[in-house]
Structure formats: structure tokens, C-alpha cells
């Protein structure tokens, strides 16, 4: 079973990314997410961004290159939380795209996940 870890900034191994939109600019914290444990659930949560959600018509989080370490990507019913399982089976940096929308054209950003293997 996947292990759920602590929120961003709360210590080693936190697999929580805060997504925000300020004045039409998307950002994530942390920009590069280190993953040290195996078989974890990574969470992306939209915070302090009223009206913004992960799109319902496409993935809110999409790896730029398919890799077998990642699976089960899905948004919750509110559109504010997106989760994905990460096996973290090898040391590698994975670029991904995060997309959010407020009903208009989506905004996107390309941060990364650094699997420590």
C-alpha cells in the first residue's frame, strides 16, 4: 500500500506540492520535489487561489516522459487536490507539467520530481 507523507516544508520526505496562482502566474512549492521513500503518494494541492482547479478534461499533472514509476494520477472531486503514486525505484529526475484553469485557457508550469531511488 502507498504511504502518504507529510506536507511541503515539514521535514524530510514530504511529498506535498503547493500550487498557487497569483496575478495570472502559476507557481509550485517546492519547484523541485525530492522523493526519498519508496511507494509513496505525491500530492499537489491548489492553495490561496480562489476559482482555480485542476482541469476536468485533461490531466492536471502529466509526466513529460512516461515512466513506470508513476501511476494512478487523479484529481479529487473538488479539483483542488491531485494525487499520483510514485514507486521511486531508481534515482532519476522527472520533468512534469502542472495545469490549472479558472474556466478560461489553462495555465501550465514544468517543475520536476527528483527520485532518490
C-alpha positions as CSV (number, residue, x, y, z in Angstrom):
1,X,0.0,0.0,0.0
2,X,1.2,3.5,-0.8
3,X,2.5,5.6,2.0
4,X,1.2,9.1,2.4
5,X,3.7,11.6,3.7
6,X,3.8,15.0,5.3
7,X,3.2,18.4,3.8
8,X,5.8,20.5,1.9
9,X,8.4,22.1,4.2
10,X,7.6,19.9,7.1
11,X,10.8,17.8,7.0
12,X,12.5,15.0,5.1
13,X,10.4,13.1,2.6
14,X,7.4,15.4,2.5
15,X,5.6,14.6,-0.8
16,X,3.2,17.5,-0.9
17,X,3.4,20.3,-3.5
18,X,1.5,23.6,-3.1
19,X,0.2,25.0,-6.4
20,X,-0.8,28.7,-6.5
21,X,-1.8,31.3,-9.0
22,X,-1.1,35.0,-8.3
23,X,-1.9,37.7,-10.9
24,X,-2.3,35.0,-13.6
25,X,1.1,33.4,-12.8
26,X,1.3,29.8,-11.7
27,X,3.9,28.6,-9.2
28,X,4.7,25.5,-7.2
29,X,6.4,25.0,-3.9
30,X,8.8,23.2,-3.9
31,X,9.8,23.7,-7.5
32,X,11.8,20.5,-7.4
33,X,10.3,17.8,-5.2
34,X,12.8,15.3,-3.7
35,X,11.3,11.9,-3.1
36,X,13.3,9.7,-0.7
37,X,10.9,6.9,0.3
38,X,9.5,4.1,-1.9
39,X,5.9,3.6,-3.0
40,X,4.5,7.0,-1.9
41,X,1.6,9.1,-2.9
42,X,2.6,12.6,-4.2
43,X,0.0,15.3,-3.6
44,X,-0.4,18.6,-5.5
45,X,-2.8,21.0,-3.7
46,X,-4.1,24.3,-5.1
47,X,-3.8,26.8,-2.3
48,X,-4.7,30.5,-1.9
49,X,-6.0,30.6,-5.5
50,X,-9.8,31.1,-5.5
51,X,-11.5,29.8,-8.6
52,X,-8.5,27.8,-9.9
53,X,-8.8,24.0,-10.2
54,X,-7.1,21.1,-12.0
55,X,-8.8,20.7,-15.4
56,X,-11.5,18.0,-15.6
57,X,-10.9,17.4,-19.3
58,X,-7.2,16.6,-19.1
59,X,-4.6,15.5,-16.6
60,X,-3.7,18.2,-14.1
61,X,-0.3,16.6,-13.6
62,X,1.4,14.9,-16.6
63,X,4.9,13.5,-16.8
64,X,6.7,14.8,-19.8
65,X,8.1,11.3,-20.4
66,X,6.2,8.1,-19.5
67,X,7.9,6.2,-16.7
68,X,6.7,3.1,-14.9
69,X,7.4,4.6,-11.5
70,X,4.2,6.7,-11.7
71,X,0.6,5.6,-11.7
72,X,-3.0,6.3,-10.6
73,X,-2.9,10.0,-11.3
74,X,-6.3,11.6,-10.4
75,X,-8.0,14.7,-9.1
76,X,-10.3,14.7,-6.2
77,X,-13.9,15.8,-6.6
78,X,-13.2,19.4,-5.7
79,X,-10.5,19.8,-8.3
80,X,-8.1,21.3,-5.7
81,X,-6.1,18.1,-5.0
82,X,-4.3,15.8,-7.4
83,X,-2.5,12.7,-6.4
84,X,-0.2,10.2,-8.1
85,X,1.6,7.1,-6.8
86,X,5.4,7.1,-7.2
87,X,7.3,3.8,-6.8
88,X,10.7,5.7,-6.7
89,X,12.5,2.6,-7.9
90,X,15.5,4.4,-9.4
91,X,17.5,7.6,-9.0
92,X,16.2,10.0,-11.7
93,X,14.8,13.5,-12.3
94,X,11.3,13.5,-13.9
95,X,10.0,16.7,-15.5
96,X,6.3,17.1,-15.4
97,X,3.6,19.6,-16.3
98,X,1.1,21.0,-13.9
99,X,-2.1,22.6,-15.4
100,X,-4.7,24.7,-13.7
101,X,-7.8,26.5,-15.0
102,X,-10.3,29.0,-13.8
103,X,-12.7,28.3,-16.7
104,X,-10.6,30.0,-19.3
105,X,-7.5,28.8,-21.0
106,X,-5.3,26.7,-18.6
107,X,-2.0,27.9,-17.2
108,X,0.9,25.4,-17.1
109,X,4.3,25.1,-15.5
110,X,7.1,22.5,-15.8
111,X,8.8,21.7,-12.5
112,X,10.4,18.3,-11.6
113,X,10.4,15.4,-9.2
114,X,13.8,14.1,-8.1
115,X,13.5,10.4,-7.2
116,X,16.4,9.3,-5.0
117,X,15.8,5.6,-5.7
